[in-house]
Amino acid sequence: MRHGKKINHLGRTSAHRKAMLSNMASSLILHKRVSTTIAKAKALRKYVEPLLTKSKNDTTHSRRTIFSYLQNKESLKELFDQVSSKIANRPGGYTRILKTGNRLGDNADMCIIELVDYNEAMLGTAAKATETKTRTRRRGGKRKESESSSNAGATENNANSVDSSTSNSENVQDV
């Protein structure tokens, strides 16, 4: 039984697991999204989100601490230059896991893990949804007097024009 054991060992030794998570975190930072299994994505999220939080504070100490985890200069530079400025005002939840189905070979549950602030398609739809959102009510409520009287007059004009058109057609048929 695995009571109280929070780390998913992913069937690997600790050195292999640390190297794999380091490589996946570097790839996630460089490419902004990675396709992997759900178990690895959940382990990667626990690994990379504290690093992203630490990158908000750009000091020599935080750079060295993060480099000890990532072991990749390019991803460290990308993290502190572009990514940290985009996530500066976000209080947490920097990654998103999107399930994509099962892998053909071994039927493993696959997903895409991505940085939230870099998915332009989702950011665009979220912005459109908040812009076009209007309040709807179940009942219309009472109209103003001026609107209701003007609408009633328009309805009477339409009724008169329909009556006159039918009387003209009756006259034509009688002949």
MDAnalysis code that builds the backbone (N, CA, C; Angstrom):
import MDAnalysis as mda
import numpy as np

u = mda.Universe.empty(525, n_residues=175, atom_resindex=np.repeat(np.arange(175), 3), trajectory=True)
u.add_TopologyAttr("name", ["N", "CA", "C"] * 175)
u.add_TopologyAttr("resid", np.arange(1, 176))
u.add_TopologyAttr("resname", ["MET", "ARG", "HIS", "GLY", "LYS", "LYS", "ILE", "ASN", "HIS", "LEU", "GLY", "ARG", "THR", "SER", "ALA", "HIS", "ARG", "LYS", "ALA", "MET", "LEU", "SER", "ASN", "MET", "ALA", "SER", "SER", "LEU", "ILE", "LEU", "HIS", "LYS", "ARG", "VAL", "SER", "THR", "THR", "ILE", "ALA", "LYS", "ALA", "LYS", "ALA", "LEU", "ARG", "LYS", "TYR", "VAL", "GLU", "PRO", "LEU", "LEU", "THR", "LYS", "SER", "LYS", "ASN", "ASP", "THR", "THR", "HIS", "SER", "ARG", "ARG", "THR", "ILE", "PHE", "SER", "TYR", "LEU", "GLN", "ASN", "LYS", "GLU", "SER", "LEU", "LYS", "GLU", "LEU", "PHE", "ASP", "GLN", "VAL", "SER", "SER", "LYS", "ILE", "ALA", "ASN", "ARG", "PRO", "GLY", "GLY", "TYR", "THR", "ARG", "ILE", "LEU", "LYS", "THR", "GLY", "ASN", "ARG", "LEU", "GLY", "ASP", "ASN", "ALA", "ASP", "MET", "CYS", "ILE", "ILE", "GLU", "LEU", "VAL", "ASP", "TYR", "ASN", "GLU", "ALA", "MET", "LEU", "GLY", "THR", "ALA", "ALA", "LYS", "ALA", "THR", "GLU", "THR", "LYS", "THR", "ARG", "THR", "ARG", "ARG", "ARG", "GLY", "GLY", "LYS", "ARG", "LYS", "GLU", "SER", "GLU", "SER", "SER", "SER", "ASN", "ALA", "GLY", "ALA", "THR", "GLU", "ASN", "ASN", "ALA", "ASN", "SER", "VAL", "ASP", "SER", "SER", "THR", "SER", "ASN", "SER", "GLU", "ASN", "VAL", "GLN", "ASP", "VAL"])
u.atoms.positions = np.array([
    [0.839, -1.188, 0.000],
    [0.000, 0.000, 0.000],
    [0.874, 1.238, 0.000],
    [0.370, 2.294, -0.644],
    [1.175, 3.503, -0.745],
    [0.570, 4.639, 0.069],
    [0.260, 4.371, 1.318],
    [-0.295, 5.401, 2.184],
    [0.728, 6.497, 2.428],
    [0.351, 7.732, 2.161],
    [1.202, 8.874, 2.491],
    [2.427, 9.034, 1.603],
    [2.487, 8.325, 0.501],
    [3.636, 8.463, -0.389],
    [3.240, 9.368, -1.546],
    [3.802, 10.570, -1.584],
    [3.369, 11.573, -2.553],
    [4.128, 11.506, -3.868],
    [5.307, 10.962, -3.888],
    [6.134, 10.952, -5.099],
    [5.802, 9.724, -5.933],
    [5.457, 9.944, -7.186],
    [5.283, 8.843, -8.121],
    [6.664, 8.513, -8.682],
    [7.141, 7.313, -8.402],
    [8.503, 6.948, -8.796],
    [8.612, 6.627, -10.283],
    [7.486, 6.463, -10.953],
    [7.437, 6.257, -12.405],
    [8.240, 5.041, -12.863],
    [8.475, 4.090, -11.983],
    [9.186, 2.868, -12.337],
    [10.644, 3.092, -12.670],
    [11.272, 4.094, -12.058],
    [12.660, 4.450, -12.361],
    [13.439, 4.642, -11.078],
    [14.751, 4.546, -11.191],
    [15.593, 4.870, -10.047],
    [15.574, 6.380, -9.834],
    [16.041, 6.834, -8.691],
    [15.950, 8.264, -8.390],
    [16.808, 9.090, -9.350],
    [17.986, 8.591, -9.721],
    [18.847, 9.335, -10.645],
    [18.193, 9.439, -12.024],
    [17.609, 8.332, -12.488],
    [16.939, 8.330, -13.784],
    [15.731, 9.261, -13.766],
    [14.980, 9.230, -12.684],
    [13.795, 10.070, -12.555],
    [14.173, 11.545, -12.541],
    [15.220, 11.915, -11.789],
    [15.659, 13.313, -11.727],
    [16.146, 13.796, -13.087],
    [16.890, 12.950, -13.797],
    [17.380, 13.326, -15.123],
    [16.220, 13.488, -16.109],
    [15.267, 12.579, -16.046],
    [14.127, 12.644, -16.954],
    [13.286, 13.896, -16.699],
    [13.004, 14.192, -15.437],
    [12.219, 15.376, -15.117],
    [12.968, 16.656, -15.461],
    [14.271, 16.656, -15.293],
    [15.076, 17.816, -15.666],
    [15.007, 18.065, -17.166],
    [15.141, 16.993, -17.949],
    [15.062, 17.125, -19.404],
    [13.664, 17.551, -19.853],
    [12.637, 16.994, -19.237],
    [11.278, 17.358, -19.611],
    [10.969, 18.803, -19.227],
    [11.478, 19.258, -18.086],
    [11.256, 20.640, -17.664],
    [11.956, 21.606, -18.620],
    [13.177, 21.258, -19.040],
    [13.889, 22.099, -20.006],
    [13.134, 22.165, -21.328],
    [12.632, 21.025, -21.780],
    [11.862, 21.001, -23.029],
    [10.580, 21.806, -22.906],
    [9.922, 21.720, -21.757],
    [8.698, 22.480, -21.546],
    [8.977, 23.977, -21.572],
    [10.063, 24.395, -20.971],
    [10.399, 25.821, -20.946],
    [10.783, 26.316, -22.343],
    [11.534, 25.514, -23.073],
    [11.983, 25.929, -24.409],
    [10.859, 25.893, -25.431],
    [10.049, 24.830, -25.420],
    [9.041, 24.633, -26.470],
    [7.637, 25.020, -26.047],
    [7.427, 25.308, -24.781],
    [6.156, 25.760, -24.204],
    [5.091, 24.673, -24.120],
    [5.274, 23.522, -24.734],
    [4.362, 22.394, -24.590],
    [5.101, 21.103, -24.897],
    [4.701, 20.037, -24.192],
    [5.330, 18.726, -24.334],
    [4.226, 17.680, -24.346],
    [4.319, 16.710, -25.234],
    [3.376, 15.603, -25.274],
    [3.989, 14.424, -24.523],
    [3.245, 13.892, -23.544],
    [3.770, 12.825, -22.699],
    [2.608, 12.065, -22.078],
    [2.912, 11.105, -21.205],
    [1.852, 10.370, -20.518],
    [1.324, 11.209, -19.352],
    [0.151, 10.870, -18.885],
    [-0.472, 11.644, -17.812],
    [0.327, 11.538, -16.518],
    [0.861, 10.361, -16.207],
    [1.629, 10.190, -14.972],
    [2.894, 11.050, -14.989],
    [3.583, 11.066, -16.131],
    [4.789, 11.899, -16.233],
    [4.429, 13.373, -16.190],
    [3.315, 13.758, -16.792],
    [2.903, 15.165, -16.797],
    [2.581, 15.642, -15.385],
    [1.916, 14.808, -14.600],
    [1.610, 15.182, -13.223],
    [2.874, 15.292, -12.385],
    [3.835, 14.397, -12.616],
    [5.110, 14.482, -11.900],
    [5.890, 15.716, -12.352],
    [5.826, 16.029, -13.645],
    [6.515, 17.210, -14.178],
    [5.915, 18.491, -13.632],
    [4.603, 18.524, -13.474],
    [3.965, 19.715, -12.929],
    [4.470, 19.997, -11.520],
    [4.582, 18.952, -10.685],
    [5.096, 19.145, -9.326],
    [6.559, 19.565, -9.336],
    [7.281, 19.183, -10.373],
    [8.711, 19.492, -10.467],
    [8.946, 20.914, -10.968],
    [8.156, 21.360, -11.962],
    [8.474, 22.611, -12.656],
    [7.781, 23.836, -12.049],
    [6.634, 23.668, -11.423],
    [5.934, 24.850, -10.913],
    [6.696, 25.577, -9.804],
    [7.358, 24.887, -8.869],
    [8.194, 25.633, -7.917],
    [9.354, 26.365, -8.593],
    [9.874, 25.797, -9.675],
    [10.952, 26.469, -10.409],
    [10.424, 27.747, -11.073],
    [9.228, 27.685, -11.612],
    [8.636, 28.870, -12.234],
    [8.357, 29.949, -11.194],
    [7.923, 29.539, -10.020],
    [7.695, 30.512, -8.948],
    [9.005, 31.169, -8.535],
    [10.055, 30.371, -8.437],
    [11.356, 30.911, -8.039],
    [11.937, 31.828, -9.110],
    [11.553, 31.622, -10.370],
    [12.104, 32.446, -11.448],
    [11.541, 33.862, -11.450],
    [10.456, 34.104, -10.725],
    [9.906, 35.457, -10.657],
    [10.879, 36.425, -9.995],
    [11.708, 35.911, -9.099],
    [12.699, 36.730, -8.411],
    [14.047, 36.509, -9.094],
    [14.462, 37.446, -9.930],
    [15.677, 37.283, -10.735],
    [16.905, 37.720, -9.938],
    [17.440, 36.782, -9.166],
    [18.680, 37.022, -8.422],
    [19.672, 35.935, -8.785],
    [20.907, 36.170, -8.427],
    [21.943, 35.176, -8.709],
    [21.646, 33.878, -7.977],
    [21.179, 33.986, -6.760],
    [20.874, 32.783, -5.986],
    [19.767, 31.957, -6.642],
    [18.683, 32.620, -7.089],
    [17.596, 31.869, -7.724],
    [18.044, 31.280, -9.057],
    [18.897, 31.988, -9.787],
    [19.430, 31.433, -11.044],
    [20.263, 30.179, -10.781],
    [21.082, 30.206, -9.772],
    [21.930, 29.038, -9.470],
    [21.086, 27.880, -8.946],
    [20.082, 28.185, -8.155],
    [19.215, 27.129, -7.636],
    [18.466, 26.437, -8.775],
    [17.928, 27.216, -9.677],
    [17.180, 26.636, -10.799],
    [18.116, 25.897, -11.749],
    [19.329, 26.417, -11.931],
    [20.284, 25.726, -12.800],
    [20.666, 24.369, -12.216],
    [20.677, 24.249, -10.886],
    [21.005, 22.949, -10.283],
    [19.928, 21.912, -10.606],
    [18.695, 22.366, -10.864],
    [17.624, 21.453, -11.255],
    [17.616, 21.190, -12.754],
    [17.789, 22.240, -13.563],
    [17.606, 22.100, -15.012],
    [18.857, 21.627, -15.747],
    [20.021, 22.088, -15.340],
    [21.295, 21.736, -15.984],
    [21.300, 22.075, -17.479],
    [20.677, 23.206, -17.840],
    [20.609, 23.597, -19.240],
    [20.611, 25.121, -19.308],
    [21.673, 25.688, -19.888],
    [21.815, 27.150, -19.914],
    [20.771, 27.818, -20.796],
    [20.432, 27.192, -21.924],
    [19.467, 27.791, -22.842],
    [18.083, 27.901, -22.194],
    [17.669, 26.828, -21.514],
    [16.352, 26.873, -20.874],
    [16.347, 27.845, -19.695],
    [17.478, 27.965, -19.002],
    [17.578, 28.929, -17.909],
    [17.450, 30.357, -18.436],
    [18.110, 30.639, -19.549],
    [18.035, 31.967, -20.159],
    [16.605, 32.266, -20.631],
    [15.985, 31.299, -21.269],
    [14.596, 31.457, -21.736],
    [13.648, 31.674, -20.557],
    [13.873, 30.923, -19.493],
    [13.012, 31.031, -18.320],
    [13.069, 32.417, -17.704],
    [14.266, 32.953, -17.514],
    [14.396, 34.246, -16.854],
    [14.121, 35.418, -17.799],
    [14.315, 35.241, -19.101],
    [14.090, 36.349, -20.029],
    [12.622, 36.488, -20.431],
    [12.026, 35.418, -20.958],
    [10.669, 35.523, -21.482],
    [9.597, 34.997, -20.524],
    [9.785, 33.799, -20.011],
    [8.710, 33.141, -19.265],
    [8.397, 33.874, -17.961],
    [9.415, 34.275, -17.224],
    [9.164, 34.901, -15.923],
    [8.433, 36.236, -16.060],
    [8.670, 36.956, -17.162],
    [7.959, 38.223, -17.358],
    [6.486, 37.981, -17.680],
    [6.170, 36.872, -18.356],
    [4.775, 36.575, -18.682],
    [3.984, 36.076, -17.487],
    [4.647, 35.364, -16.574],
    [3.932, 34.792, -15.429],
    [4.076, 35.657, -14.181],
    [4.584, 36.873, -14.321],
    [4.896, 37.702, -13.155],
    [3.681, 37.985, -12.283],
    [2.523, 38.214, -12.874],
    [1.355, 38.570, -12.068],
    [0.448, 37.382, -11.783],
    [0.811, 36.188, -12.208],
    [0.004, 34.988, -11.965],
    [0.396, 34.393, -10.607],
    [-0.572, 34.111, -9.736],
    [-0.231, 33.618, -8.399],
    [0.086, 32.128, -8.329],
    [-0.020, 31.414, -9.405],
    [0.265, 29.976, -9.415],
    [-0.461, 29.340, -10.578],
    [-0.353, 28.030, -10.698],
    [-1.050, 27.339, -11.781],
    [-0.496, 27.704, -13.140],
    [0.806, 27.503, -13.319],
    [1.473, 27.934, -14.547],
    [1.334, 26.929, -15.680],
    [0.936, 25.701, -15.381],
    [0.861, 24.664, -16.408],
    [-0.566, 24.150, -16.530],
    [-0.857, 23.588, -17.696],
    [-2.169, 23.016, -17.990],
    [-1.947, 21.652, -18.616],
    [-2.730, 20.665, -18.188],
    [-2.650, 19.319, -18.753],
    [-3.916, 19.071, -19.564],
    [-3.739, 18.791, -20.859],
    [-4.851, 18.509, -21.764],
    [-4.764, 17.049, -22.195],
    [-5.758, 16.247, -21.872],
    [-5.730, 14.825, -22.212],
    [-6.020, 14.652, -23.701],
    [-5.248, 13.790, -24.357],
    [-5.379, 13.620, -25.804],
    [-5.833, 12.229, -26.215],
    [-6.001, 11.310, -25.289],
    [-6.434, 9.971, -25.661],
    [-5.370, 8.945, -25.327],
    [-5.430, 7.801, -25.997],
    [-4.509, 6.712, -25.708],
    [-3.499, 6.531, -26.830],
    [-2.304, 6.091, -26.445],
    [-1.243, 5.832, -27.414],
    [-1.533, 4.522, -28.126],
    [-1.232, 4.464, -29.414],
    [-1.547, 3.283, -30.208],
    [-0.771, 2.045, -29.775],
    [0.496, 2.176, -29.461],
    [1.320, 1.005, -29.183],
    [0.945, 0.261, -27.923],
    [0.837, 0.985, -26.801],
    [0.604, 0.317, -25.528],
    [-0.632, 0.816, -24.788],
    [-1.439, 1.643, -25.444],
    [-2.694, 2.150, -24.887],
    [-2.485, 2.995, -23.627],
    [-1.341, 3.668, -23.538],
    [-1.082, 4.535, -22.390],
    [-1.877, 5.829, -22.539],
    [-2.346, 6.363, -21.413],
    [-3.077, 7.633, -21.429],
    [-2.100, 8.758, -21.750],
    [-2.349, 9.470, -22.854],
    [-1.460, 10.538, -23.295],
    [-2.090, 11.896, -23.025],
    [-1.222, 12.909, -22.948],
    [-1.693, 14.266, -22.722],
    [-0.651, 15.248, -23.235],
    [-1.040, 16.507, -23.247],
    [-0.129, 17.604, -23.560],
    [-0.050, 18.469, -22.325],
    [1.157, 18.737, -21.850],
    [1.335, 19.674, -20.752],
    [1.925, 20.934, -21.360],
    [1.354, 22.081, -21.013],
    [1.779, 23.331, -21.626],
    [1.795, 24.446, -20.599],
    [2.521, 25.497, -20.925],
    [2.512, 26.688, -20.098],
    [1.249, 27.480, -20.420],
    [0.526, 27.881, -19.412],
    [-0.801, 28.480, -19.589],
    [-0.744, 29.781, -20.378],
    [0.221, 30.640, -20.105],
    [0.256, 31.960, -20.726],
    [0.727, 31.938, -22.175],
    [1.101, 30.785, -22.695],
    [1.623, 30.728, -24.059],
    [0.670, 30.074, -25.043],
    [-0.492, 29.628, -24.641],
    [-1.449, 29.045, -25.572],
    [-2.319, 30.165, -26.116],
    [-1.967, 30.673, -27.299],
    [-2.654, 31.823, -27.887],
    [-4.096, 31.501, -28.251],
    [-4.366, 30.265, -28.684],
    [-5.727, 29.901, -29.083],
    [-6.667, 29.968, -27.889],
    [-6.252, 29.440, -26.744],
    [-7.116, 29.472, -25.564],
    [-7.208, 30.877, -24.996],
    [-6.129, 31.640, -25.070],
    [-6.179, 33.006, -24.568],
    [-7.135, 33.842, -25.407],
    [-7.158, 33.618, -26.708],
    [-8.041, 34.367, -27.589],
    [-9.500, 34.049, -27.336],
    [-9.842, 32.776, -27.151],
    [-11.232, 32.413, -26.898],
    [-11.675, 32.885, -25.529],
    [-10.786, 32.871, -24.556],
    [-11.157, 33.351, -23.220],
    [-11.410, 34.853, -23.251],
    [-10.609, 35.582, -24.010],
    [-10.807, 37.031, -24.106],
    [-12.115, 37.340, -24.829],
    [-12.430, 36.596, -25.904],
    [-13.673, 36.815, -26.627],
    [-14.870, 36.488, -25.750],
    [-14.765, 35.424, -24.966],
    [-15.878, 35.021, -24.111],
    [-16.180, 36.087, -23.065],
    [-15.154, 36.716, -22.523],
    [-15.409, 37.739, -21.511],
    [-15.898, 39.035, -22.150],
    [-15.501, 39.328, -23.383],
    [-15.942, 40.557, -24.041],
    [-17.405, 40.478, -24.452],
    [-17.861, 39.353, -24.992],
    [-19.194, 39.243, -25.541],
    [-20.220, 38.756, -24.530],
    [-19.836, 38.564, -23.311],
    [-20.748, 38.041, -22.311],
    [-21.752, 39.121, -21.918],
    [-23.035, 38.804, -22.043],
    [-24.086, 39.726, -21.655],
    [-24.975, 39.038, -20.637],
    [-25.683, 39.833, -19.891],
    [-26.569, 39.277, -18.891],
    [-27.895, 38.913, -19.542],
    [-28.384, 37.746, -19.228],
    [-29.676, 37.324, -19.743],
    [-30.621, 37.124, -18.571],
    [-31.880, 37.412, -18.819],
    [-32.891, 37.252, -17.775],
    [-33.997, 36.366, -18.306],
    [-34.662, 35.717, -17.393],
    [-35.745, 34.818, -17.791],
    [-36.974, 35.602, -18.243],
    [-37.298, 36.681, -17.548],
    [-38.473, 37.463, -17.910],
    [-38.017, 38.765, -18.541],
    [-38.780, 39.243, -19.462],
    [-38.431, 40.482, -20.139],
    [-38.657, 41.711, -19.289],
    [-39.609, 41.656, -18.383],
    [-39.929, 42.827, -17.581],
    [-40.831, 43.766, -18.349],
    [-41.253, 44.874, -17.713],
    [-42.132, 45.832, -18.371],
    [-41.322, 46.788, -19.224],
    [-41.856, 47.109, -20.394],
    [-41.195, 48.075, -21.276],
    [-41.578, 49.482, -20.846],
    [-40.805, 50.414, -21.316],
    [-41.135, 51.815, -21.074],
    [-42.356, 52.189, -21.899],
    [-43.084, 53.219, -21.477],
    [-44.311, 53.636, -22.161],
    [-44.043, 54.071, -23.599],
    [-42.951, 54.813, -23.811],
    [-42.678, 55.322, -25.157],
    [-42.352, 54.188, -26.118],
    [-41.626, 53.183, -25.652],
    [-41.279, 52.059, -26.524],
    [-42.516, 51.258, -26.883],
    [-43.382, 51.021, -25.887],
    [-44.555, 50.184, -26.153],
    [-45.538, 50.896, -27.080],
    [-45.704, 52.219, -26.934],
    [-46.631, 52.937, -27.809],
    [-46.083, 53.019, -29.234],
    [-44.781, 53.212, -29.399],
    [-44.208, 53.270, -30.745],
    [-44.284, 51.910, -31.420],
    [-44.094, 50.826, -30.666],
    [-44.215, 49.487, -31.233],
    [-45.650, 49.184, -31.615],
    [-46.618, 49.672, -30.831],
    [-48.027, 49.438, -31.147],
    [-48.412, 50.179, -32.425],
    [-47.914, 51.409, -32.601],
    [-48.186, 52.162, -33.817],
    [-47.610, 51.480, -35.037],
    [-46.405, 50.925, -34.905],
    [-45.787, 50.223, -36.026],
    [-46.582, 48.984, -36.379],
    [-47.132, 48.321, -35.384],
    [-47.930, 47.128, -35.632],
    [-49.211, 47.492, -36.369],
    [-49.860, 48.619, -35.986],
    [-51.077, 49.053, -36.670],
    [-50.799, 49.408, -38.126],
    [-49.670, 50.085, -38.399],
    [-49.312, 50.433, -39.773],
    [-49.118, 49.185, -40.607],
    [-48.457, 48.161, -40.041],
    [-48.244, 46.917, -40.763],
    [-49.579, 46.224, -41.038],
    [-50.501, 46.263, -40.094],
    [-51.805, 45.627, -40.286],
    [-52.580, 46.332, -41.394],
    [-52.529, 47.682, -41.438],
    [-53.227, 48.430, -42.482],
    [-52.659, 48.116, -43.853],
    [-51.340, 47.993, -43.952],
    [-50.743, 47.703, -45.260],
    [-51.106, 46.303, -45.718],
    [-51.217, 45.361, -44.798],
    [-51.617, 44.009, -45.161],
    [-53.063, 44.006, -45.630],
    [-53.948, 44.746, -44.927],
    [-55.363, 44.803, -45.320],
    [-55.528, 45.420, -46.700],
    [-54.767, 46.485, -46.985],
    [-54.893, 47.134, -48.284],
    [-54.375, 46.229, -49.396],
    [-53.341, 45.459, -49.127],
    [-52.821, 44.571, -50.158],
    [-53.797, 43.441, -50.426],
    [-54.489, 42.955, -49.388],
    [-55.452, 41.898, -49.630],
    [-56.666, 42.427, -50.361],
    [-57.097, 43.674, -50.071],
    [-58.254, 44.221, -50.779],
    [-57.914, 44.462, -52.247],
    [-56.690, 44.854, -52.545],
    [-56.279, 45.028, -53.949],
    [-56.302, 43.682, -54.671],
    [-55.839, 42.648, -54.015],
    [-55.808, 41.333, -54.672],
    [-57.222, 40.812, -54.863],
    [-58.170, 41.144, -53.934],
    [-59.550, 40.712, -54.104],
    [-60.193, 41.414, -55.304],
    [-59.836, 42.704, -55.469],
    [-60.375, 43.454, -56.591],
    [-59.883, 42.866, -57.906],
    [-58.633, 42.472, -57.960],
    [-58.083, 41.916, -59.181],
    [-58.738, 40.589, -59.493],
    [-59.028, 39.783, -58.489],
    [-59.647, 38.489, -58.737],
    [-61.092, 38.623, -59.179],
    [-61.803, 39.659, -58.737],
    [-63.204, 39.835, -59.126],
    [-63.336, 40.167, -60.614],
    [-62.335, 40.810, -61.159],
    [-62.413, 41.220, -62.552],
    [-62.204, 40.088, -63.448],
])
